[in-house]
Amino acid sequence: MISEHEFELQLQKIIDQALLEDVGPGDYSSLACIPAAATGRAKLLVKEAGIIAGVAFAQMIFKTVDPDLHVDVLIPDGTPVQIGDVVLHVSGKSQSILKAERTVLNSMQRMSAIATKTNKFVQLLQGTSCKILDTRKTTPNFRAAEKWAVKIGGGENHRFALYDMIMLKDNHNDFAGSITNAIQKTKDFLQEHGLDLKIIVEARNIAEVQEILDAGGVFRILLDNFSFEQTREAVALIGDKTRTESSGNINEKTIRAYAECGVNYISSGALTHSVYNMDLSLKAF
């Protein structure tokens, strides 16, 4: 994964771009009717049960808009919430609160939805040694926040992008001529460029699992669209030679059964691409 510093830079870029998109040259609605010196306070109200996420991110947004805004957090990230709960209070210049409102809500609503879905998957895996992973199937320009939400929900992050881990999927292997060729060329590339990156290779069947094992030097084998029977066979073949990951059409009804096949990880794009925003609102009081 990327460094903590780079992750924070990515988050700040999201905030800066979101405010540029939403505020532009100015919040004319507030500028038109709210005196510049007016102060007020607002509460972030929960209107749907779930796992709250994005509280710390909201603090970053408020600070970016106006360093003098004061945020009092009542419910921290990762906490189960119910309808009517108040997550935070924010006080300061009324214009600043209104300027930050939509960016805060849009971010927290999506992050909370992702954390809630992730936590549901985590609960389904309890009692197994299997971990749930996210993917790169994220909203463009919002990836860092969405992957943060996965961690808040109890999941783990897969690679952040194309540059922090090698992942040889079916197209890479086919374009390279074979899995063996793809792995060897990757090893040569990493050595030539002095890169220390883990290698994950996708397998479509048991024969490809064996080819990956024969090539060696792989951190994890991705078992893509394997049946339960094929997954158990692959796990037995791999043993402790490398880590294992299942993916492909795994949902809430099947995730437990795949975990019980003995894989170390299950990755799911649905954590980030198939969620409905949690209903939250920011109300003056």
N, C-alpha and C positions, 0 to 999 in steps of 0.2 A: 504493500500500500504506500501511498504518498506520505510525506512527512506531515507532522502536525502543523508546522508553519505553512506549508503549501495548502493544506486543507483550509486553514483560516483565511488565507488569501483568496481561495476559491469562494468561500462564504461571503467575504466582503465584496467580491466582484458581483455576486448575485444581488446583493443589496443595492450596490451602486447602480447596476443596470435596471433593476426593478423600479427604483425611485426615478431614474431618468425616464423610463417608460411611462410611469404613472403621473409624475408631477411635472416633468418637462420644465418650462420656464416659470411655472408657478401654479399653486392651487388657487385659482381665481375665485372659486366658490367661497373659500374661507377668507381670502383677502378682501372680497367684496363686502362681507357682512360681519366679520369678527375683528374687533380692534386688535392691533398688534400687541398691545400690552396686556390683553385679557388672559387670565389663567383659568384653569379648570382641572377636572380629574375625570377619569373614566375607568370602568371595570371591564375585564374580559370575561364574558359570560359563556358558560357551556350550555349548549342546546341539544346535545346528543351524547350518549354514553360512549366511552371508549378509553383509550390510553392517550393522555395529553403529551404532545411533543411540539417542540419549537419555542418553548419558553425562553431558553437562553438565546435562541436566534432572534426572538422578538426584542430582547434587551439590546442586542447588537443593532437592530433596525432603529429603535428609539434613540439610541446613542448617536447613530449616524445622522439622523434627522436633526436632533437637538441634544447636545451633550448635557444640557441643563434639565432635561426631563428626568423625573424621578420615578423608578419602577419598583414597586413593592410586590415581590413574588409570594403568592399564597400557596400555590400548588406547583411543585417542581416537575420537570420533565420525567416521563416514565410512570407517572402516577395514574391509576384508574380514576376516572371522573364520571360523574352522573349529571343529568340535566339539572341546571340551577346552580352548579358549583361556580365559584368565582376564582379564576386562575391567578389574576394579578390586578393591581391597581397602577395606573400611570397618572402622574400629575405634572403640571407645568403650563407652558404657554398653550392656549387652546388651539391656535393655528398649527403648532407643531404636532399635537396629538392627532389632529385631523389629517395632516399631511402623511403621517405614518400609518394611519388606520388600515387602509386597504392592503398595503404590503405586508403588514403584520398578520392580518386575517387570512389573506391568500396563502401565506407561507405556513402558518400554524394549522390551518384547516387540512392542507394536504399532508403535512408532516404527521399530524395526529392520525389521519386515516392510514398512513403507511405503518406507523408504530402499532396501531390497533390490529391491523391484518397480520403483521409480523408476530405480534405477541400471541395471536390465536394459533399460528403455526408452531410457535415455540411450545405452547401448552400441549399441542397434539403430539409433540416429540418427547415430552417428559417421560423419564424412565428409560430412554435409549441414550446411546452415546453420540447420536447424530446431531449435527448442527445445521441450522438453516442459513443459507447464503442469498444475498441479493445478486443482481446482474447489472449489465450496462444498459438495460432496457429502462432508461430513466427519461424524465422530461428534459429536453434540451435546455442548457444553461441553468438547470436547477439540481444537477446531480449531487453536489456536495451536501445539500440540505436533505435530499431524499435518502442518501446513504447514512447520514447522521440519524435520520428518523428510524431506519432499520435497526441501528444499534440501540437506540432508545427503547425500541420494542423488544429487545432481547436477542436479535439476530446478529449475524456477523457479516462483515463486508467482504465481497469478492474483490477482484482487482478494481481499481478506481477507473482506469482508462486503458488505452492501448499501449501505454509506455511503461507501466509498472509491473507487468507480468506477461510472460509469453503464453498464449493460448492457441494451440494449433487445432483448428476445427476442420470439419470435413472438406471445406473448400480449399483451405491451406494445403491439406494433405493431397487432395486431388490435383491441384495446380502444381505441386512440387513433384508429382509423379508417384509418390507412395508415402505412407506414414514414415517408413524408415528414412527415406530421403529428407522429408521435412524435419525430422528430429535431428539428423546429422547436420544438415545445413544450419539449423538453429544453433546447435552447439558451436559450430564453427563461427557463426556470426557473433555470438556472445563473447567468445574468446578473442576474436579479432578486435572487437570494440571495447573490451574490458568491462563488460556489463555482467552484473551478478543478479540475474532474474530467474525466478522459478518458472518451470515449464509444466504446463498442463496440456494434455493431448486428449482429444475426443475419440472415442471408439464407437462404432456403429454395430459391432457384433463381437462374438467371442474370439474369432480369428484375429480381429484388429487389436483386441486386448493383448493377445499373445505376441503380436508383432511389436506393440509398444514395450512390453516387458523385455523382449529380446533386444530392442534398441537400447534400453536402459537410460538412466540419467533424468528420469521424469519425476516431478514432484507429486503430480496427481493425475489419475486417469478419470476422464469424464465419460460416464456410461449414459449415452444419449438415447432416449426412447427405448430402453431395455424393458422387457417384461419382468415380473417378479422372479420368475424362474431363471431367466437369463442373468438378472442382477445377482441372485444367490450364487450362480455358477461362476460369474466373473469375480465376485468377492472371494470365493474359495480359491480361484486360480491365482489371484493377486496376492492373497495372504498379507504379510507385512512388508512386501517389497516396495509399496508406495501407497499413497492415500487414494481414497475413492470418492467420487461425487456422482450423484444421480441427477438427471434433469430431463425435461421433456414431458409435457402434459401431466405433470404431477399436481394434484389439487388436494383440497381438504379431506376428501374421501379416501385418497390413496397414499397420502404422505406418510402415515404411520406404518403402513405395510412395507413401503420402500425402506424406511428407516430400519425396520426389523429384519431386512435382508442383510444388514451389517455394513452398509455404506457409512463413511465418515461424515459426508456432507450431502445436503440436498439443496440445489439452487433453484430459485423460482423468480422469474421475471414478473409474476403476478403481484409480488410484494409492492412493486412500484408502478406497474403499468395498468393494473386493474383494481383501482380503489376509487371510492366515492368520498369526496371531502367531508370531514366531520363539520357539523354545523356549530359555528362559534360566532359571537358578535362582540363589538366593543360599544359600550353604552355609557354616556355621561351620567354622573350622579352627584 
